[in-house]
Amino acid sequence: MSGSRQMQGFKKSFDDDGYVVIRGFLVGHELETLKRELDRYIRMRAQFPRADVLYEDPNSSATLKQLARMKQNDSFFSELMKQPRWVNLAETLLADRVVPQEIEWFNKPPKLSKATPPHQDGYYFMLEPNEATTMWLALDPVDESNGCMRYLPGSHRRGLRPHSSTAVVGFSQGISDYSDLDRKVEVPIEAEPGDLLVHHALTIHRADANNSHRHRRSLGFIFYAARARQDKERLAAYQSRLYGQWNAEKKI
């Protein structure tokens, strides 16, 4: 299959289902280089703002679960987001020029992680129109035992669902009316290191806890469509509510 026809196939899956799975997107030397840079970044984490380094248990370094704002904190990852392989794919899927927003590292520590609540990334983004994409690169073998991604096909065409606060670090909001019917039509996606999952900002997704003895690490890339504009007032109101929730939790 030619590169152009392959991209058309990715675009069709993205438009129809709200997500696309690209096997072997990053392999060999490129994948190993990325892993080395991630190891370097993780060793440096004490230098970054505390809000950018999240643990399942703040008293245990073994429970490291998320590294945020990597684009701001490190030049390697800032430049990585600008590479044509990522940008061209995002522009094809969103049918627009894109604005690289952020890179985040995720982990579900073995036997220690919580389930990721069902949510839509667009709820956090506060965009109008809500046109953005998240790319999720697997760094470990991922299956149902260690918390693979689970998508709700076509959910990106039905707008935002109601969200409410959760007790999950790093995922403060989850869909409040997620039902057994939703769970029946979920599609679990198993992946190998270097496989790329890409979903629309409105695509509903979640992940179970990691009940295995293996890590489940990944790297997320967020791109906004150039036509999208962030609602600064809504974002400020959301951040204010979130800050209030954090303060309330500290007092309990």
N, C-alpha and C positions, 0 to 999 in steps of 0.2 A: 504494500500500500504506500502510495506517495505521501510525502509530508503534508501536502495541501489536503488530500482526501482524508488523511488521518486526523488533521485538525478539524475538518468538517464533521467527522464522526464524534470527536470530543465535544464539539459545540452542540450537536444534536442531543447527545446524552445529557449534557448540562441543561439545555433548554427543556427537555422532556421530563427529566427526573429531578433536577435541581442539584445534581452532583455527577461527577465522572471519576472513574478509577483508571489511572495510568500506570501500568505495570513497568517496573524497571526504568523509571524516569531518571533516577540518578544511580549510577553503578560505578564499580571499579575505583580508579584513582580519585575521581571527584567525590565519591561517597566517603572514601577513607579520609581524604583531606578535610571534608566537612566534620567528620567525627573527631579528628584531632583538634580542630579549632573549637569544637564544642567542649572537649575535655579541658582545653586551656581556659575557656570562658568560665566553666564551672569551678575550676580551681581559683579563679579570681573573684568569685561571687561576694566575698566579704568587702570588696571595694565599692560595690554598687549600692544604691539606696535600698534601705530595708524593704520598702514597699515593692521593689522589683524582684525580690527573692522570697518565694513562698514555700512553706513546709506544711505537711499534713499535721505534724506535731512540732510546734516551734522550739521545743526543748530537745529535739532529736534530729541531728544532721542527716541521719539515714532516711528521713522521710521527705527529702527535697522533692517538690512536685511541680514547681513552675518558675520560670525565669522570664520576666517581662521587660519590655522596652530595650530589647537587645540592639535594635537599630540605633537608638540614642546612646547606648553605653559602649559600643564597640565598632570601630571602623570596618573590620572584616565583614560583619553582618550588615552594616549599612550599605557596603558596596555589593554584597551578595544579592540584595533585593533588587538592585538595578540591572542585574545581568539579563541579557535578552531572552534566555530560555524561560525565565519566570515572567518577565514583563510581556513578552509576545503571547504566551499562553493566556495570561489574564486579559489582555486586550482582545484576543479572539473570543474568549468566553463571554465577556461583558459587552462586546461590540462597541468599544470606546477606548480612548486613551485612558490610562490608569495612573493613579497616584499611589506609590508604595507607602504603606502606613506603618507596619510594624512586623517584627519577628518575635515569636515567643517559643520557648522550649517547654515541653510538657513531659511529665513522668507519672506513671502509676506504680508506686513502690510495691513490691511483692507482699501480699497479705495485709498491707497497711492502708491501701487507698480506699477512698469512698467512691461511690458511683457518681458519674458526671450527670447532673440532671438534664432532662430534655429542655432544649432551649434553641433560640434563633440568634445568631450572632448580630443580626441587624437590630435587635432590641438594645444592645449595648452601643451600637454605632451612631444611632440618632441621625440617620441620613434621609434626605428627601431629594430625589427618589431613593429608595433603599436598594441601591445597586452597588454591590461589593462582592468580593469573593475571598474565601479562606482556603489556602492550600495547606494540606496536612501531610507531611513527609514522614513515613515510618522509618524508625531507626533500629527497631527490634522486630523479630517475628511477632505478629499480632493475630490473635484468634479470640474466640469467645471466652476462653478461660482466663485471659489476662486483660480483658476490657476493650475489645475491638469497637470501632465506630459503628453506630447503628443509625441508619437514615430512614426518614419517612418520605418515600418517593412522591414527587409532585407537590409537596407542602409549600414550596417557594411560590406557588401561584395563588395561595389562599390568604396572603397577608399575614400580619403579626397576630400571634395568639396572646392571650393574657399571661403575664409573668408575675411572679411574686418572689419574695426573698427566700433564700435557702440557707442552710448551715454549712454549705460546701465552700471551702477556701478556694478562691480563684474563680468561682462561678456563683456570684452573689444572687443571680436571678434565674428562676426556672419556670417552665410552663406550668401554670396552676391547674389547668383542666385536662392534663394528659390522661388518657383513658386506656382501659384494656383493649378497646378497639384499635387505638393507635398502635399499641404494642404488637397486635396481631399482624399488622402490615409492615412493621419495621424490616429493613434489610440489613443484616450484619455483614460487615466487610472485613474479611481477613486480609492481611498484607504481609509482605516481606520487606526487609530493609531496602530502601530506595524506591518503593512504590509510593505513588502520590495520589491522594484523595483530594478532590477540589469540590467545594460546595458553594452555593449561592448564599448570600447573607440571610435570606428568609427560609432556607432549608432547615427543617427541624432535625436535630440529631442529639444523640446521647451516647453514653458508654457505661457499662457495668463496672463494678469494682474489680480490681485485679486479685483473683483468688488463687493464682498460680504462684510458683516460686521464681518467676521471671519478671524482669522489669518490662514496662511498656512505655518506651520513650518515643517522642516525636518532635518535629519542628513545624511550627505554624507560620505561614506568611499571609498577611492581610493586604489586599489591594482594594482601593475605592475607585469606582468609575469616575472619570473627570466630570461627568454631568451631575454627580451627586454633591449635595451641599449639606454640611453638618449643621443641625439646629443647636446653636450654642446655648440658647435658653433652656431647652429640654435637657441638654447634657449637664448644665450647671445644676439644674433641679435634681437630676438623677444622682449626681455626685454628692449633693448635699444630703439627700435621703440616705445614701450609702454610708456617708460619714456618721450620720446619726445612728444608724444600725450598729456600726462598729463600736461607737461610744457606749451604746446601750449594752452590747455584749460584754464589753470590758468591765461593766459595773456589776454584772451578774455573778 
